[in-house]
Each structure stands twice: as C-alpha cells, then as structure tokens.
C-alpha cells in the first residue's frame, strides 16, 4: 500500500502538471482562492498499522507482536480559512474505518496469540496548508498539523482484557499529520488528490489489569502509523 500510494501520487502529479500546463489556456475558478472561507468534502483509502516498541529485552527476550493491516476507507468534510495568499488553515473532521490483526508471536496457543483491533475513528485534524503559486489550472501544496482521534471501538471501558480475549486501546489519541497534493481547477469545482501520513504521539495501548500480562506488559509503546490516499472536492 505504501509503495503503491507513493507511485500513484508521483505519477498523478507529474501527469497532471504536464497535461494541464500544456492544454488548458482558460483559467477556471479564477476567484475561488480569493474567498476567505471555503468548504468541501473528501473520501479515500487508508492503510493504518502500528509501530510497537518493547521494554528491556533482557526482561522479555522473546516478546514480538506482528501486525497485519487491511485497507480501509475515510470520508469527511473540509473547512478552509484563507489567512494568506499561499497559506490556509484547514479543519478536516471525518471518519476512518479499518481493521488490524495482531499476532503475539511469543504466545504458543493460537487462541491466545491472535487479536483483532478493528476500529472506527473520529479523526479531527487542524492543518496548515502551504500552496505554491497557481499555474493556470494546477497548484501543488504541502500540508501538516496535529489531529485528535476518538476510537469508537477501543474497548476501553470493557472490564474484560486479553485474558478473556478482549484487546483494549485508548479512546482519546493525538497524531501529527503530513502530506503533499495537487489542486486541479475545473469549470465547476476544484479536485485535489493527495497522500497523507499520520503518526501517533501518545501510547494507544490500554494495559491489562494483570501486571504480568504476557500480552501487554512487554510493550513499551503502541502507536498508529498510517497512510491515506485522499480525493478532495471543493
């Protein structure tokens, strides 16, 4: 997914830049970026996985968790505030859905070693977008900022833990988000494909009640690392 996303973005931006720069002599939506406040929506695909680090290896020499992530989807709304000719402040609340399977390789029993970490998240990023000068009907940009995630499927309040087959995570999480993209201006709307990366700041794991839990005690940090392919319409 990561390699496909990068290849897709590079090819898309290169083809779009050359094609639009050469073909379109008419500048569409010439006053669009002069508006102080703009609205839109987005949809796309994601593949979110986890970065996991462990406590002292001498204490837990065999601890290892393998993750398998499936492609999910994301959709949401956009509010874009123009604060400078080439800078805008963006609020992009939306939903992210995906599924991950965790394999605790240091546990021999299959029933004990496999856990599902399905998730539906409310994702609320606050971002600064830095735009290049417009060239006819294209405009590249970079974007970055922080995000809040609420995990609807965290199991945080579940009294059962991994000893009863329940994997639990934190409800409230914080991320930083980075991306690149390109605006394409058409007669009726602006279309913006982009690729985004998200990186968890806090530890998203809720530890088991047992201080000697073989599932969670060896883990020092458990945080999301993911990539989005996003298509925005304004």
Order of alpha helices (4+ residues) and beta strands (2+ residues): alpha-beta-beta-beta-beta-beta-alpha-beta-beta-beta-beta-beta-beta
